[in-house]
């Protein structure tokens, strides 16, 4: 990885919330998802889960493919009690789904989708994973060494639980304990350095 050309600003509660307000300028997406997940809080009826899967995939652009397969997979996991309990292993189980194409089954690892799906069921237990969050966390790691982790960890190669530890360490290191996972997610998603705005 090439050396960073400019120093990233130190995250603070004010900076995190400032960038979160930029995210909040587009509230309709989250409003629509809130309605769908409120209407269908459980994951036992395949058609209801499919509506949540399709809405989340379309509005958050998770590119999971095979929506019906993913919905069926979620139903078979009996995940509701795990989601309520904040079990991090359910993110891994939802993420790993076998998709059959042209007679060949391949396992996909949909961590971005899975973490978002879990977050919409339990906001306090599941920080959202996506490529923007991953990339900015890695830049802060390289700059400030806020936590000891590998590139494999940030790609969820060692499971979602490790990603959760990285987010919690990020909050702790920069004194962001009063922020929520959603506020951290908004910052990691929206933040751009001056040269990339």
Secondary structure, DSSP 8 states (H G I E B T S, - for coil): ----SS------HHHHHHHHHHHTT--HHHHHHHHHHHHT--S-SHHHHHHHHHHHHHHHT-----HHHHHHHHHHTT-HHHHHHT-THHHHHHHEEEEEETTEEEEEE-HHHHHHHHHHH-TTT-----HHHHHHHHHHHHHH--S---HHHHTTTT-HHHHHHHHHHHHHHTT-TTS-HHHHHHHHHH---GGG-
